[in-house]
C-alpha cells in the first residue's frame, strides 16, 4: 500500500481560489493559473531533489465529482504520492492502493493526452 503525504511546508502555501477573488469584478483566473503553475514547479523540483525515480515530479489524476484528485509522484518503489490541493482539493479514496504499475500507466496516458492536445492546438 502506498503512502499519501500533504505537500511539504517548505515549498510554501498552495494557491487558494479565495486569494484571487476581485471585489465587485469577479475572479482572476489567469493569476490563479500562474500561481498554481509556479507552486507545482516548486513541488516538482522538491520531488526530483529527493527521489531517484524516473517519474518523480509527474502528476497523476483521478476524476471526481466536478473536478479531479491530483497527486505528484515522489516515488514508485515504495509508492509515495503528494496530494495537490488545488480547486476543491479532492482526494481519491483508493489512491493509497495504486501500485507502481498503475501509476506508470497513468503517467503514460497523461503524456499521450498531452501529445494529442498539442497536436490539435497546432493543427
N, C-alpha and C positions, 0 to 999 in steps of 0.2 A: 504494500500500500504506500502510496506517495504521501508527501508532506506538502501542505499549502501554507505559505507564510504571508504575513502582511508585508507591505513594502517597507524597506529599511528606512528608519528615521533620518539617516544621514544624507539621503538624496532630497530631503525636503518634503513638504506637504504637497499632496497631489492637487491639481487644479479642481476647483469646485464650481459647478454651474452658477451658483449664487454669487460668486465673485465677479461674474461677467454680466450681471443684470444692470441695465442702464435706466435710471429713473425716468419714467414717462415715455421712454422711447423704445423699450424692448430689451433686446438681448444681443450681446456682442459675440456672435458665433465664431467669427474669424479670430478674435482674441482667445477664445476658449480653445479652438483647434490648435492654434500656435502654442499655447501654454501646455496642452496635453502632449503635443509632439515633442516639445523640449523636455518635459518630465519623463516621457517614455524613453528618450535617448539617454537621459541620465541613468535610468533604471537599467537599460540595455548595457551601458558601459560598466555599471556596477556588477551586473551578472557576468559579463565577459572577463572582468578582472579576477573574479573569484571562482571561475569554472574552466575546466579544460574541455568541456563538452562542445562538440561541433555546433550544436544548435542552441547553445546558451544565448539568451537575448531574443530568441524568436517568440512570437506571440501565438497562443492557441486560444480559440474562441468556441463557445457553445451558445447557440441561440436560446434565448429565454424570454418569455412574455413579449414585451415590445422592444426588447434590446438583446443584449448578449452578455454572458460572463466572459471575462478576459483574464488570461494568466500569462506571465512571462516565464519562459523556461530558464531555470537555474541549472538543472542537470537532469539527465535521464537515468543515470545509474549512480545512486538511487534517484527515483523520481522526486524532484523538488521544483515546485512552482511558486511564483509570487503573484498574488492576486492584484489585478489592476482595477482600482475602484473608480473608474470613470462612469459618468452618467448616473444611472441608478445603482451602480456598484453591485450588480447581480453576481451571485455565487452559484455555481453548478453543484448540486448536492452530491454528485458522484465523481467529481474531478479527482478526488483522492484515490479513486480506483483505476484511473488511467494508467496504462503500462507504458513503458518506453516505446514499444511498437505503436501504440495508439497515438502517442504524442508525435512521433516521427511522421506518421501518416497524416495527421492533422496539419503539420507544418508543410508537408509536401503538397497537400490540397490547397493550402493558403497561397503557396508560391504559384501554383497553376492558375488559381483565380486571379491573382495579381497580374500574371502574364497575359491572360485573356483580356482583362480590363485595360491594360496598357495598349494592347493591340487594337481594341475597339476605339479607344480615345485617339490613337494615332492614325486611324482609318486604314 
